[in-house]
Amino acid sequence: MNAASELSSFETGDGPLVYRDAGRGPLLVLLHGGFLDHGMWDDQVPDLARTHRVIVPDARGHGGSSNASEPFRHTDDLAALLRRLDAGPAVLAGVSMGAATAVDTALEHPDLVRALVVSGAATSEPEFHDPWSEEVLAAQARALGEGDVEGWVDAFMLFAAGPHRTLDDVDRTVVRRLRDMTFRTLSKHRADEPDLRVPVPGTWARAAGIEVPVLAVHGGIDSADHLAMARRLVETVADGREATVEGTAHYPNMERPDAFGGILRDFLAAVPAG
């Protein structure tokens, strides 16, 4: 069955949210990165769904989910979906923005979380200090100011390569999938659209209170800032551990799906039953 045919939708007070629901067993939620959608997890879902119920949502404003017309938080959307499905607690696994949503949910809705897996991020309060990251973000800002969508996507895609490679070094299928997802999400939005996201307060100050197991899966050649944020979380929580997918940058689950999946499966086997 094709992934698109498995999609369901969940009506909220601010439009529908779309999600993929596959398999049976303990609950695992896979959360995509910013400007992407549930398709970034296509390589993992068939294998994981043999032993788990796997929920893969499109975050509000991404993929097939509705844009916001009122203030919102990604963590609250996720909590509403899981409660509507009467599902949880879950292992939440997220890459980049998805990792931040996972951590926010452990802080704001701890009853829904059994364990966390983060990659390339930590909380929803990111910090960027490395010159390479700062230049990429500056290139995005310049392109945005000029209304240059192609230029913005070109800058955004640099995170897929990381600071030690060019995009020519990344599998062309992975690059194409990332670009396609990014353009699909961008096409949903206007340049003058207000940012209605509401921040989750004090995430780093509260992170030490997270008691569930936390695994950080690093892309071995991700940017220094992304690696530092994930490592800081592991060192902050009560039960933190880390693993590395060598030779990958910000999207290790897409570049080396088997290696990422193996690390995730080992962690899931070790997490106490909810």
VOPALO-783552 format. One record per residue (C-alpha): residue in three letters; residue number from 1; x, y, z; chain. Coordinates in nm, 4 decimals, always signed. Layout:
+-----+-----+----------+----------+----------+---+
|   r |   k |       px |       py |       pz | c |
+-----+-----+----------+----------+----------+---+
| ALA | NUM |        X |        Y |        Z | A |
...
+-----+-----+----------+----------+----------+---+
This chain:
+-----+-----+----------+----------+----------+---+
|   r |   k |       px |       py |       pz | c |
+-----+-----+----------+----------+----------+---+
| MET |   1 |  +0.0000 |  +0.0000 |  +0.0000 | A |
| ASN |   2 |  +0.1278 |  +0.3424 |  -0.0869 | A |
| ALA |   3 |  +0.2034 |  +0.5763 |  +0.2028 | A |
| ALA |   4 |  -0.0397 |  +0.8414 |  +0.0823 | A |
| SER |   5 |  -0.3290 |  +0.5925 |  +0.0910 | A |
| GLU |   6 |  -0.2658 |  +0.5298 |  +0.4616 | A |
| LEU |   7 |  -0.3138 |  +0.8912 |  +0.5658 | A |
| SER |   8 |  -0.5862 |  +0.9917 |  +0.8086 | A |
| SER |   9 |  -0.6910 |  +1.3340 |  +0.9300 | A |
| PHE |  10 |  -0.7822 |  +1.4729 |  +1.2692 | A |
| GLU |  11 |  -1.0161 |  +1.7725 |  +1.2878 | A |
| THR |  12 |  -0.9134 |  +2.0490 |  +1.5260 | A |
| GLY |  13 |  -1.0679 |  +2.3861 |  +1.5979 | A |
| ASP |  14 |  -0.8210 |  +2.5299 |  +1.3462 | A |
| GLY |  15 |  -0.8432 |  +2.2876 |  +1.0564 | A |
| PRO |  16 |  -0.7332 |  +1.9276 |  +1.0027 | A |
| LEU |  17 |  -0.4038 |  +1.7685 |  +1.0930 | A |
| VAL |  18 |  -0.2876 |  +1.4784 |  +0.8772 | A |
| TYR |  19 |  -0.1086 |  +1.1698 |  +1.0060 | A |
| ARG |  20 |  -0.0026 |  +0.8226 |  +0.9013 | A |
| ASP |  21 |  -0.1059 |  +0.5352 |  +1.1306 | A |
| ALA |  22 |  +0.0525 |  +0.1953 |  +1.0693 | A |
| GLY |  23 |  +0.1057 |  -0.1267 |  +1.2602 | A |
| ARG |  24 |  +0.0087 |  -0.2504 |  +1.6042 | A |
| GLY |  25 |  +0.1873 |  -0.2725 |  +1.9360 | A |
| PRO |  26 |  +0.3602 |  -0.0219 |  +2.1648 | A |
| LEU |  27 |  +0.3177 |  +0.3339 |  +2.0428 | A |
| LEU |  28 |  +0.5968 |  +0.5093 |  +1.8536 | A |
| VAL |  29 |  +0.5522 |  +0.8612 |  +1.7130 | A |
| LEU |  30 |  +0.7917 |  +0.9851 |  +1.4436 | A |
| LEU |  31 |  +0.8185 |  +1.3644 |  +1.4130 | A |
| HIS |  32 |  +0.9612 |  +1.5313 |  +1.1029 | A |
| GLY |  33 |  +1.1932 |  +1.8285 |  +1.0682 | A |
| GLY |  34 |  +1.0943 |  +2.1837 |  +0.9866 | A |
| PHE |  35 |  +0.9659 |  +2.2503 |  +0.6299 | A |
| LEU |  36 |  +0.9454 |  +1.8738 |  +0.5682 | A |
| ASP |  37 |  +0.6617 |  +1.6265 |  +0.6260 | A |
| HIS |  38 |  +0.5857 |  +1.2689 |  +0.7326 | A |
| GLY |  39 |  +0.7547 |  +1.1401 |  +0.4146 | A |
| MET |  40 |  +1.0982 |  +1.1841 |  +0.5689 | A |
| TRP |  41 |  +1.0223 |  +0.8669 |  +0.7690 | A |
| ASP |  42 |  +0.9111 |  +0.6500 |  +0.4755 | A |
| ASP |  43 |  +1.2209 |  +0.4300 |  +0.5006 | A |
| GLN |  44 |  +1.1558 |  +0.3444 |  +0.8663 | A |
| VAL |  45 |  +0.7783 |  +0.2951 |  +0.8870 | A |
| PRO |  46 |  +0.7387 |  -0.0474 |  +0.7165 | A |
| ASP |  47 |  +1.0015 |  -0.2097 |  +0.9393 | A |
| LEU |  48 |  +0.8932 |  -0.0436 |  +1.2650 | A |
| ALA |  49 |  +0.5244 |  -0.1130 |  +1.2001 | A |
| ARG |  50 |  +0.5932 |  -0.4867 |  +1.2262 | A |
| THR |  51 |  +0.6303 |  -0.4511 |  +1.6026 | A |
| HIS |  52 |  +0.4880 |  -0.1071 |  +1.6912 | A |
| ARG |  53 |  +0.1932 |  +0.1149 |  +1.6222 | A |
| VAL |  54 |  +0.3648 |  +0.3977 |  +1.4358 | A |
| ILE |  55 |  +0.2021 |  +0.7415 |  +1.4174 | A |
| VAL |  56 |  +0.3670 |  +0.9881 |  +1.1775 | A |
| PRO |  57 |  +0.1953 |  +1.3306 |  +1.1742 | A |
| ASP |  58 |  +0.2411 |  +1.6297 |  +0.9490 | A |
| ALA |  59 |  +0.2955 |  +1.9251 |  +1.1819 | A |
| ARG |  60 |  +0.0622 |  +2.2206 |  +1.1452 | A |
| GLY |  61 |  +0.1593 |  +2.4252 |  +0.8403 | A |
| HIS |  62 |  +0.3526 |  +2.1341 |  +0.6890 | A |
| GLY |  63 |  +0.2674 |  +1.8683 |  +0.4340 | A |
| GLY |  64 |  -0.1034 |  +1.7922 |  +0.4283 | A |
| SER |  65 |  -0.1906 |  +1.9574 |  +0.7604 | A |
| SER |  66 |  -0.3725 |  +2.2887 |  +0.7772 | A |
| ASN |  67 |  -0.2002 |  +2.6204 |  +0.8237 | A |
| ALA |  68 |  -0.2625 |  +2.8078 |  +1.1465 | A |
| SER |  69 |  -0.5161 |  +3.0869 |  +1.1647 | A |
| GLU |  70 |  -0.4705 |  +3.1366 |  +1.5388 | A |
| PRO |  71 |  -0.1817 |  +3.1007 |  +1.7866 | A |
| PHE |  72 |  -0.0694 |  +2.7413 |  +1.8408 | A |
| ARG |  73 |  +0.2048 |  +2.5145 |  +1.9722 | A |
| HIS |  74 |  +0.3202 |  +2.1997 |  +1.7941 | A |
| THR |  75 |  +0.3310 |  +2.0143 |  +2.1248 | A |
| ASP |  76 |  -0.0353 |  +2.0875 |  +2.1920 | A |
| ASP |  77 |  -0.1346 |  +1.9669 |  +1.8441 | A |
| LEU |  78 |  +0.0520 |  +1.6415 |  +1.9065 | A |
| ALA |  79 |  -0.1060 |  +1.5991 |  +2.2498 | A |
| ALA |  80 |  -0.4530 |  +1.6602 |  +2.1050 | A |
| LEU |  81 |  -0.3935 |  +1.3958 |  +1.8360 | A |
| LEU |  82 |  -0.2728 |  +1.1318 |  +2.0833 | A |
| ARG |  83 |  -0.5598 |  +1.2001 |  +2.3217 | A |
| ARG |  84 |  -0.8109 |  +1.1884 |  +2.0367 | A |
| LEU |  85 |  -0.6697 |  +0.8477 |  +1.9402 | A |
| ASP |  86 |  -0.6709 |  +0.7434 |  +2.3071 | A |
| ALA |  87 |  -0.3070 |  +0.6517 |  +2.2516 | A |
| GLY |  88 |  -0.0059 |  +0.6811 |  +2.4778 | A |
| PRO |  89 |  +0.2228 |  +0.7033 |  +2.6505 | A |
| ALA |  90 |  +0.4474 |  +0.6917 |  +2.3456 | A |
| VAL |  91 |  +0.8099 |  +0.6888 |  +2.2517 | A |
| LEU |  92 |  +0.8559 |  +1.0158 |  +2.0625 | A |
| ALA |  93 |  +1.1339 |  +1.0221 |  +1.8029 | A |
| GLY |  94 |  +1.2082 |  +1.3452 |  +1.6204 | A |
| VAL |  95 |  +1.4626 |  +1.5001 |  +1.3875 | A |
| SER |  96 |  +1.5398 |  +1.8737 |  +1.4074 | A |
| MET |  97 |  +1.2083 |  +2.0556 |  +1.4682 | A |
| GLY |  98 |  +1.0523 |  +1.7183 |  +1.5447 | A |
| ALA |  99 |  +1.3071 |  +1.6615 |  +1.8201 | A |
| ALA | 100 |  +1.2149 |  +1.9966 |  +1.9731 | A |
| THR | 101 |  +0.8454 |  +1.9047 |  +1.9635 | A |
| ALA | 102 |  +0.9236 |  +1.5732 |  +2.1324 | A |
| VAL | 103 |  +1.1115 |  +1.7441 |  +2.4157 | A |
| ASP | 104 |  +0.8451 |  +2.0139 |  +2.4531 | A |
| THR | 105 |  +0.5858 |  +1.7392 |  +2.4857 | A |
| ALA | 106 |  +0.7840 |  +1.5696 |  +2.7630 | A |
| LEU | 107 |  +0.7798 |  +1.9054 |  +2.9441 | A |
| GLU | 108 |  +0.4201 |  +2.0093 |  +2.8744 | A |
| HIS | 109 |  +0.2391 |  +1.6740 |  +2.8484 | A |
| PRO | 110 |  +0.4573 |  +1.4246 |  +3.0394 | A |
| ASP | 111 |  +0.1752 |  +1.1715 |  +3.0766 | A |
| LEU | 112 |  +0.1939 |  +1.1098 |  +2.7015 | A |
| VAL | 113 |  +0.5674 |  +1.0331 |  +2.6874 | A |
| ARG | 114 |  +0.7446 |  +0.7046 |  +2.7642 | A |
| ALA | 115 |  +1.0842 |  +0.7909 |  +2.6123 | A |
| LEU | 116 |  +1.2480 |  +1.0383 |  +2.3746 | A |
| VAL | 117 |  +1.4745 |  +1.0041 |  +2.0728 | A |
| VAL | 118 |  +1.6206 |  +1.3272 |  +1.9386 | A |
| SER | 119 |  +1.8433 |  +1.3977 |  +1.6404 | A |
| GLY | 120 |  +1.9999 |  +1.7278 |  +1.5415 | A |
| ALA | 121 |  +1.8222 |  +1.9360 |  +1.8066 | A |
| ALA | 122 |  +1.7020 |  +1.9377 |  +2.1640 | A |
| THR | 123 |  +1.4441 |  +2.1811 |  +2.2981 | A |
| SER | 124 |  +1.2497 |  +2.4459 |  +2.1032 | A |
| GLU | 125 |  +1.5010 |  +2.7097 |  +2.2164 | A |
| PRO | 126 |  +1.7870 |  +2.6451 |  +1.9703 | A |
| GLU | 127 |  +2.1200 |  +2.8218 |  +2.0018 | A |
| PHE | 128 |  +2.3508 |  +2.8874 |  +1.7062 | A |
| HIS | 129 |  +2.7070 |  +3.0085 |  +1.7593 | A |
| ASP | 130 |  +2.9197 |  +2.8277 |  +1.4999 | A |
| PRO | 131 |  +3.0209 |  +3.0502 |  +1.2046 | A |
| TRP | 132 |  +2.9069 |  +2.7907 |  +0.9498 | A |
| SER | 133 |  +2.5552 |  +2.7724 |  +1.0969 | A |
| GLU | 134 |  +2.5354 |  +3.1484 |  +1.1294 | A |
| GLU | 135 |  +2.6275 |  +3.1935 |  +0.7609 | A |
| VAL | 136 |  +2.3639 |  +2.9428 |  +0.6465 | A |
| LEU | 137 |  +2.0980 |  +3.1183 |  +0.8553 | A |
| ALA | 138 |  +2.2133 |  +3.4557 |  +0.7201 | A |
| ALA | 139 |  +2.1847 |  +3.3242 |  +0.3623 | A |
| GLN | 140 |  +1.8299 |  +3.2112 |  +0.4364 | A |
| ALA | 141 |  +1.7443 |  +3.5528 |  +0.5799 | A |
| ARG | 142 |  +1.8889 |  +3.7315 |  +0.2754 | A |
| ALA | 143 |  +1.6913 |  +3.5138 |  +0.0357 | A |
| LEU | 144 |  +1.3747 |  +3.5634 |  +0.2378 | A |
| GLY | 145 |  +1.4222 |  +3.9390 |  +0.2336 | A |
| GLU | 146 |  +1.4603 |  +3.9301 |  -0.1445 | A |
| GLY | 147 |  +1.1609 |  +3.7016 |  -0.1957 | A |
| ASP | 148 |  +1.3934 |  +3.4432 |  -0.3484 | A |
| VAL | 149 |  +1.2283 |  +3.1082 |  -0.2775 | A |
| GLU | 150 |  +1.4852 |  +2.9054 |  -0.4744 | A |
| GLY | 151 |  +1.7679 |  +3.0802 |  -0.2921 | A |
| TRP | 152 |  +1.6062 |  +3.0126 |  +0.0449 | A |
| VAL | 153 |  +1.5683 |  +2.6427 |  -0.0352 | A |
| ASP | 154 |  +1.9274 |  +2.6251 |  -0.1622 | A |
| ALA | 155 |  +2.0474 |  +2.7664 |  +0.1702 | A |
| PHE | 156 |  +1.8176 |  +2.5404 |  +0.3724 | A |
| MET | 157 |  +1.9503 |  +2.2356 |  +0.1874 | A |
| LEU | 158 |  +2.3026 |  +2.3065 |  +0.3097 | A |
| PHE | 159 |  +2.2027 |  +2.1524 |  +0.6425 | A |
| ALA | 160 |  +2.1539 |  +1.8216 |  +0.4573 | A |
| ALA | 161 |  +2.5191 |  +1.8288 |  +0.3529 | A |
| GLY | 162 |  +2.6583 |  +1.9751 |  +0.6740 | A |
| PRO | 163 |  +2.9752 |  +2.1816 |  +0.7057 | A |
| HIS | 164 |  +3.2117 |  +1.9116 |  +0.5799 | A |
| ARG | 165 |  +3.0518 |  +1.8236 |  +0.2443 | A |
| THR | 166 |  +2.8662 |  +1.9705 |  -0.0505 | A |
| LEU | 167 |  +2.5259 |  +1.8536 |  -0.1701 | A |
| ASP | 168 |  +2.7048 |  +1.6674 |  -0.4500 | A |
| ASP | 169 |  +2.8315 |  +1.4324 |  -0.1789 | A |
| VAL | 170 |  +2.4784 |  +1.3478 |  -0.0610 | A |
| ASP | 171 |  +2.2714 |  +1.0759 |  -0.2260 | A |
| ARG | 172 |  +2.0725 |  +1.2422 |  -0.5042 | A |
| THR | 173 |  +1.7518 |  +1.0644 |  -0.4059 | A |
| VAL | 174 |  +1.7771 |  +1.2017 |  -0.0530 | A |
| VAL | 175 |  +1.8397 |  +1.5530 |  -0.1860 | A |
| ARG | 176 |  +1.5437 |  +1.5286 |  -0.4218 | A |
| ARG | 177 |  +1.3109 |  +1.4037 |  -0.1470 | A |
| LEU | 178 |  +1.4170 |  +1.6839 |  +0.0848 | A |
| ARG | 179 |  +1.3729 |  +1.9502 |  -0.1816 | A |
| ASP | 180 |  +1.0335 |  +1.8162 |  -0.2856 | A |
| MET | 181 |  +0.9034 |  +1.8157 |  +0.0722 | A |
| THR | 182 |  +1.0399 |  +2.1633 |  +0.1346 | A |
| PHE | 183 |  +0.8801 |  +2.3122 |  -0.1764 | A |
| ARG | 184 |  +0.5474 |  +2.1444 |  -0.0962 | A |
| THR | 185 |  +0.5434 |  +2.3008 |  +0.2483 | A |
| LEU | 186 |  +0.6588 |  +2.6416 |  +0.1275 | A |
| SER | 187 |  +0.3845 |  +2.6417 |  -0.1364 | A |
| LYS | 188 |  +0.1272 |  +2.6424 |  +0.1437 | A |
| HIS | 189 |  +0.2431 |  +2.9766 |  +0.2800 | A |
| ARG | 190 |  +0.2567 |  +3.3468 |  +0.1859 | A |
| ALA | 191 |  +0.5609 |  +3.5664 |  +0.2312 | A |
| ASP | 192 |  +0.3639 |  +3.8075 |  +0.4532 | A |
| GLU | 193 |  +0.2003 |  +3.5365 |  +0.6633 | A |
| PRO | 194 |  +0.2270 |  +3.6004 |  +1.0403 | A |
| ASP | 195 |  +0.4163 |  +3.3534 |  +1.2560 | A |
| LEU | 196 |  +0.1515 |  +3.2279 |  +1.4990 | A |
| ARG | 197 |  +0.3716 |  +2.9846 |  +1.6884 | A |
| VAL | 198 |  +0.3641 |  +3.0326 |  +2.0653 | A |
| PRO | 199 |  +0.6944 |  +2.9489 |  +2.2383 | A |
| VAL | 200 |  +0.7170 |  +2.6951 |  +2.5176 | A |
| PRO | 201 |  +0.8809 |  +2.8827 |  +2.8062 | A |
| GLY | 202 |  +1.1947 |  +2.7905 |  +2.9985 | A |
| THR | 203 |  +1.2656 |  +2.4665 |  +2.8165 | A |
| TRP | 204 |  +1.6329 |  +2.4402 |  +2.9055 | A |
| ALA | 205 |  +1.5700 |  +2.5360 |  +3.2667 | A |
| ARG | 206 |  +1.3055 |  +2.2624 |  +3.2906 | A |
| ALA | 207 |  +1.4844 |  +1.9905 |  +3.0937 | A |
| ALA | 208 |  +1.6610 |  +1.8531 |  +3.4007 | A |
| GLY | 209 |  +1.3194 |  +1.7431 |  +3.5236 | A |
| ILE | 210 |  +1.2702 |  +1.5006 |  +3.2332 | A |
| GLU | 211 |  +1.2772 |  +1.1549 |  +3.3890 | A |
| VAL | 212 |  +1.2076 |  +0.9305 |  +3.0888 | A |
| PRO | 213 |  +1.4983 |  +0.7754 |  +2.8948 | A |
| VAL | 214 |  +1.6435 |  +1.0045 |  +2.6277 | A |
| LEU | 215 |  +1.8546 |  +0.8929 |  +2.3323 | A |
| ALA | 216 |  +2.0338 |  +1.1392 |  +2.1047 | A |
| VAL | 217 |  +2.1157 |  +0.9944 |  +1.7617 | A |
| HIS | 218 |  +2.3768 |  +1.2175 |  +1.6010 | A |
| GLY | 219 |  +2.4606 |  +1.2567 |  +1.2376 | A |
| GLY | 220 |  +2.8375 |  +1.2169 |  +1.2642 | A |
| ILE | 221 |  +2.9101 |  +1.5162 |  +1.0381 | A |
| ASP | 222 |  +2.6182 |  +1.7374 |  +1.1371 | A |
| SER | 223 |  +2.6916 |  +2.0988 |  +1.2280 | A |
| ALA | 224 |  +2.8672 |  +2.1715 |  +1.5565 | A |
| ASP | 225 |  +2.5626 |  +2.3591 |  +1.6871 | A |
| HIS | 226 |  +2.3166 |  +2.0784 |  +1.6183 | A |
| LEU | 227 |  +2.5484 |  +1.8239 |  +1.7778 | A |
| ALA | 228 |  +2.6025 |  +2.0481 |  +2.0803 | A |
| MET | 229 |  +2.2307 |  +2.0973 |  +2.1450 | A |
| ALA | 230 |  +2.1566 |  +1.7246 |  +2.1389 | A |
| ARG | 231 |  +2.4569 |  +1.6464 |  +2.3606 | A |
| ARG | 232 |  +2.3578 |  +1.9179 |  +2.6069 | A |
| LEU | 233 |  +2.0164 |  +1.7536 |  +2.6445 | A |
| VAL | 234 |  +2.1688 |  +1.4098 |  +2.7051 | A |
| GLU | 235 |  +2.3933 |  +1.5591 |  +2.9732 | A |
| THR | 236 |  +2.1036 |  +1.7473 |  +3.1344 | A |
| VAL | 237 |  +1.8403 |  +1.4766 |  +3.1771 | A |
| ALA | 238 |  +1.8422 |  +1.2007 |  +3.4373 | A |
| ASP | 239 |  +1.8734 |  +0.9134 |  +3.1868 | A |
| GLY | 240 |  +2.0526 |  +1.0265 |  +2.8729 | A |
| ARG | 241 |  +2.2532 |  +0.8315 |  +2.6202 | A |
| GLU | 242 |  +2.3828 |  +0.8897 |  +2.2675 | A |
| ALA | 243 |  +2.4701 |  +0.7099 |  +1.9464 | A |
| THR | 244 |  +2.6131 |  +0.8223 |  +1.6136 | A |
| VAL | 245 |  +2.5307 |  +0.7422 |  +1.2529 | A |
| GLU | 246 |  +2.8666 |  +0.8015 |  +1.0897 | A |
| GLY | 247 |  +2.8960 |  +0.9778 |  +0.7563 | A |
| THR | 248 |  +2.5619 |  +1.1578 |  +0.7854 | A |
| ALA | 249 |  +2.4652 |  +1.5157 |  +0.8633 | A |
| HIS | 250 |  +2.1304 |  +1.6604 |  +0.9728 | A |
| TYR | 251 |  +1.9061 |  +1.3818 |  +0.8375 | A |
| PRO | 252 |  +2.0714 |  +1.0534 |  +0.9399 | A |
| ASN | 253 |  +1.7445 |  +0.8587 |  +0.9170 | A |
| MET | 254 |  +1.7244 |  +0.9426 |  +0.5456 | A |
| GLU | 255 |  +2.0921 |  +0.9048 |  +0.4551 | A |
| ARG | 256 |  +2.1465 |  +0.5729 |  +0.6333 | A |
| PRO | 257 |  +1.7995 |  +0.4421 |  +0.7185 | A |
| ASP | 258 |  +1.9177 |  +0.0933 |  +0.8146 | A |
| ALA | 259 |  +2.1796 |  +0.2219 |  +1.0582 | A |
| PHE | 260 |  +1.9395 |  +0.4729 |  +1.2120 | A |
| GLY | 261 |  +1.6656 |  +0.2109 |  +1.2301 | A |
| GLY | 262 |  +1.8941 |  -0.0370 |  +1.4033 | A |
| ILE | 263 |  +1.9877 |  +0.2158 |  +1.6710 | A |
| LEU | 264 |  +1.6218 |  +0.3049 |  +1.7210 | A |
| ARG | 265 |  +1.5148 |  -0.0593 |  +1.7441 | A |
| ASP | 266 |  +1.7807 |  -0.1352 |  +2.0069 | A |
| PHE | 267 |  +1.6614 |  +0.1617 |  +2.2118 | A |
| LEU | 268 |  +1.2952 |  +0.0620 |  +2.1809 | A |
| ALA | 269 |  +1.3802 |  -0.2886 |  +2.3035 | A |
| ALA | 270 |  +1.5476 |  -0.1423 |  +2.6106 | A |
| VAL | 271 |  +1.2743 |  +0.1070 |  +2.7055 | A |
| PRO | 272 |  +1.0541 |  -0.0199 |  +2.9921 | A |
| ALA | 273 |  +0.6969 |  -0.0999 |  +2.8894 | A |
| GLY | 274 |  +0.4464 |  +0.1786 |  +2.9478 | A |
+-----+-----+----------+----------+----------+---+
